[in-house]
Amino acid sequence: MPGVLRVLLVEDSEDDAALLVHELRKGGYRPQSQRVDSAVDLAEALAQDSWDLVITDHNPVSYTHLRA
């Protein structure tokens, strides 16, 4: 059975992030997630923590490229 999964969500929509976490729970995981919606926040999250999985929005509205 899957266990705790540290997930970084690069997602501009809180609703979409919640749906992703819900689906992970349905799969038996216990996600510990953080959502970021800017390049600065992404860089900080990557520098401060380690993640099992990073899920990114295909086309985040908040920024067009990942520059801090």
C-alpha positions in Angstrom: 0.0 0.0 0.0 1.4 3.5 -0.9 2.4 5.7 2.0 3.2 9.4 2.5 4.1 11.2 -0.7 5.6 14.7 -0.5 4.1 16.6 -3.5 5.0 20.0 -4.8 2.1 21.4 -7.0 3.0 24.1 -9.5 -0.5 25.2 -10.1 -2.3 28.5 -10.4 -5.7 27.1 -9.5 -6.4 26.1 -5.9 -9.4 24.0 -7.1 -7.2 22.0 -9.6 -4.5 21.5 -6.8 -7.2 20.2 -4.5 -8.5 17.8 -7.2 -4.9 16.4 -7.7 -4.5 15.8 -3.9 -8.0 14.2 -3.8 -7.0 11.8 -6.6 -3.8 10.9 -4.9 -5.7 10.1 -1.7 -8.1 7.9 -3.7 -5.1 6.0 -4.9 -4.1 5.2 -1.3 -1.4 7.8 -0.9 -1.2 10.3 2.0 0.0 13.4 0.2 1.7 16.1 2.1 1.5 18.9 -0.5 2.5 22.5 -1.1 1.1 24.6 -3.9 3.1 27.3 -5.6 2.0 29.7 -8.3 5.1 31.8 -9.0 8.6 31.2 -10.2 10.0 32.8 -7.0 7.8 30.5 -4.8 8.8 27.5 -6.9 12.6 28.2 -6.5 12.1 28.6 -2.7 10.2 25.4 -2.4 12.8 23.5 -4.4 15.6 25.0 -2.3 14.0 24.4 1.1 12.6 21.0 0.8 12.9 17.6 -0.9 10.0 16.3 -2.9 8.9 12.9 -4.0 6.9 14.3 -6.9 6.5 17.6 -8.6 3.4 18.1 -10.6 3.2 21.2 -12.9 0.4 22.9 -14.7 0.8 22.6 -18.4 0.4 26.3 -19.0 0.4 28.3 -15.7 -1.3 31.6 -16.0 0.7 33.3 -13.3 4.0 33.3 -15.3 5.1 32.5 -18.7 8.6 31.1 -17.9 10.4 30.0 -14.8 12.7 32.9 -14.0 13.1 34.0 -10.4 
